[in-house]
Amino acid sequence: MTVLEVKNVCKVYGYGANQVNALNNVSLSIKQGEFAALVGTSGSGKSTLLNLIGGLDTPTKGDIIIRNHNIAELKRKELAVFRRRNIGFIFQNYSLMPVLNVYDNIALPVSFDKGKYIDHEYIESLLKDLGIWDKREKYPNELSGGQQQRVAIARAMANKPAVILADEPTGNLDSKNTVEVMGLLKNSSWQYNQTILMVTHNENIAQTCDRVLRIEDGVLIEGGEQNA
């Protein structure tokens, strides 16, 4: 089943002589449970594409469909609710709340959604699967970088989102933690049938994913079609 579909998306910044075509007619689709890597040189458009899929920016033209909803057509409040319920984010700098302990950081996206019940058993299982159950009462400044990234992974999954968007999730980690975090992401994708789209500049990391999407100068040049 296709969870994410990008159709003929263009993104233009500026006007006239200052106009920049950041994305040009990009189309791709990603299936349920697929772990895809998005690679490209600096300025190629990969971060722009990730921001558009995440609803943090709007396309100049084209459609972005997640769970049969075209997020490009949603009003601001509708988009905020949809994003909270359907999209998980993992950032390079972890973006954890320093005043909250591990457990509360993970439950935070669910607690924002007043109409949604916090599934404590599910969060407990995430923490145990990620090897940080014993850290649940610790604060971010008491954790290593690898442990903080594990918390960020659990937080992204807490809402059982349609898709997780990971922006250079291993960028601040040493080689040992990089291998561990990539293993955890791959295992989470498999165990929870979780769809993940990850931006990375590391070709070796990209090749461990189910599929590689390659973008250059705002044009998707490889991997846009689903595997048969």
C-alpha positions in Angstrom: 0.0 0.0 0.0 1.3 3.4 -0.9 1.5 5.7 2.1 3.3 8.7 0.6 2.9 10.1 -3.0 4.6 13.2 -4.4 3.1 14.3 -7.7 4.8 16.8 -10.1 6.0 19.0 -7.2 7.8 22.3 -7.9 9.1 24.8 -5.4 10.2 28.3 -6.5 11.7 30.9 -4.1 12.0 34.6 -4.9 10.9 36.5 -8.0 12.4 37.8 -11.3 16.2 37.8 -11.4 16.3 36.4 -7.8 14.1 33.4 -8.6 15.4 30.0 -7.6 13.8 26.8 -8.8 14.5 24.6 -5.7 12.5 21.6 -7.0 11.4 20.9 -10.5 8.6 18.4 -11.3 9.5 15.9 -8.6 7.4 12.7 -8.4 7.8 9.7 -6.1 5.9 7.2 -4.1 6.8 5.2 -0.9 5.1 2.1 0.3 3.9 1.1 3.8 6.9 -0.2 5.8 9.5 1.0 3.3 12.8 2.6 4.5 14.0 5.0 1.8 17.1 7.2 1.7 17.1 10.6 0.0 20.6 11.6 -1.1 22.1 14.6 -2.9 24.8 17.2 -2.7 24.4 20.3 -0.6 21.8 22.6 -2.2 20.4 19.8 -4.4 16.8 20.2 -2.9 16.7 17.3 -0.5 15.9 19.4 2.6 13.4 21.4 0.6 11.6 18.2 -0.4 11.7 16.9 3.2 10.2 20.2 4.5 7.4 20.0 1.9 6.5 16.4 2.7 6.5 17.3 6.4 4.1 20.2 5.8 6.6 22.7 7.1 6.5 24.5 3.7 4.0 24.5 0.8 4.8 23.6 -2.8 4.5 26.2 -5.6 2.9 23.5 -7.7 2.0 19.8 -7.4 0.4 17.5 -4.8 1.7 15.7 -1.7 -0.6 12.9 -0.6 -0.2 11.2 2.7 -2.8 8.6 3.8 -5.0 9.8 0.9 -4.9 13.4 2.1 -3.4 16.1 -0.1 -1.6 18.2 2.4 -1.0 20.9 -0.1 -4.7 21.7 0.0 -5.2 21.7 3.8 -5.8 24.9 5.7 -3.2 25.9 8.3 -5.0 24.6 11.3 -6.0 21.4 9.5 -2.4 20.9 8.4 -1.1 21.3 12.0 -3.5 18.6 13.3 -2.7 16.3 10.4 1.0 16.7 10.7 0.9 16.0 14.5 -1.1 12.8 13.9 0.5 11.5 10.8 4.2 12.7 10.5 7.0 11.9 12.9 10.3 13.9 12.7 13.8 12.9 13.7 16.4 15.7 13.6 20.2 15.7 13.5 20.3 17.8 16.7 17.7 15.6 18.5 15.5 18.6 19.5 14.5 17.2 22.9 12.9 19.3 25.6 15.6 19.8 28.3 13.1 20.3 31.1 11.3 16.9 30.4 12.6 13.5 31.2 12.9 10.8 28.6 9.4 9.3 29.0 7.7 12.7 28.9 9.7 13.8 25.8 8.5 10.7 24.0 4.8 11.2 25.1 4.9 14.9 24.2 3.5 14.7 20.7 0.6 12.5 21.9 -0.1 14.8 24.8 -0.4 17.8 22.4 -3.3 16.0 20.8 -6.1 16.3 23.4 -8.4 13.9 21.5 -5.8 11.1 21.5 -5.2 8.6 24.2 -1.6 8.0 25.3 -0.8 4.4 24.7 1.6 3.8 27.6 2.1 0.1 26.8 3.2 1.0 23.3 5.6 3.7 24.6 7.0 1.2 27.1 7.6 -1.3 24.3 9.3 1.4 22.2 11.6 2.2 25.1 12.5 -1.4 25.7 13.1 -2.1 22.0 15.4 0.9 21.7 17.3 -0.1 24.9 16.4 3.0 26.9 13.7 1.8 29.3 16.1 2.1 32.2 16.7 5.8 31.1 13.0 6.8 31.2 13.4 9.1 34.2 16.6 10.7 33.0 16.9 14.1 31.4 18.5 14.8 28.0 21.6 16.3 29.5 22.2 13.0 31.4 22.3 11.0 28.2 24.9 10.4 25.5 24.3 11.5 21.9 23.4 8.0 20.9 20.9 7.7 23.7 19.4 11.1 22.9 18.9 10.0 19.3 17.1 6.8 20.5 14.7 9.0 22.5 14.1 11.1 19.4 13.3 7.9 17.4 10.9 6.8 20.0 9.2 10.3 20.1 8.8 10.2 16.4 7.1 6.8 16.6 4.9 7.6 19.6 1.9 8.8 17.5 2.2 5.8 15.2 2.6 8.1 12.2 2.0 7.4 8.6 5.6 8.4 7.8 8.8 9.3 9.7 11.0 12.0 8.2 14.6 11.7 9.4 16.9 14.6 8.6 20.6 13.4 8.8 19.7 11.4 12.0 23.3 10.1 12.3 25.0 13.4 11.5 26.1 14.1 15.1 27.0 10.5 16.0 30.3 8.6 15.9 30.7 5.5 13.8 29.6 3.0 16.5 26.5 4.9 17.4 25.7 5.5 13.7 25.7 1.7 13.1 23.5 1.2 16.2 21.0 3.9 15.3 20.7 2.7 11.7 20.1 -0.8 13.0 17.4 0.5 15.3 15.7 2.5 12.5 15.7 -0.5 10.2 14.4 -2.8 12.9 11.7 -0.3 13.8 10.6 0.0 10.2 10.4 -3.8 10.0 8.9 -4.5 13.4 6.2 -1.8 13.4 5.8 -1.7 9.6 6.8 1.9 9.8 7.5 4.0 6.7 10.7 6.1 6.9 12.2 8.7 4.5 15.7 9.6 5.6 17.9 12.4 4.2 21.6 11.5 4.4 24.8 12.7 2.7 26.5 9.3 3.5 26.3 7.0 0.5 27.3 3.9 2.6 24.4 4.6 5.0 22.0 5.2 2.1 22.9 1.8 0.5 21.7 -0.1 3.6 18.1 1.2 3.1 15.4 -0.5 1.0 15.6 2.1 -1.7 17.8 5.1 -2.6 16.2 8.3 -4.0 18.8 10.6 -5.6 18.1 14.3 -6.2 20.4 16.8 -8.0 19.6 20.5 -8.9 16.0 20.0 -7.8 15.4 17.1 -10.1 14.8 13.5 -8.9 17.2 11.5 -11.0 16.9 8.0 -9.4 14.5 5.9 -7.3 11.3 7.8 -7.9 9.4 4.7 -8.9 8.3 2.0 -6.4 10.1 -1.3 -6.5 8.0 -4.0 -8.1 
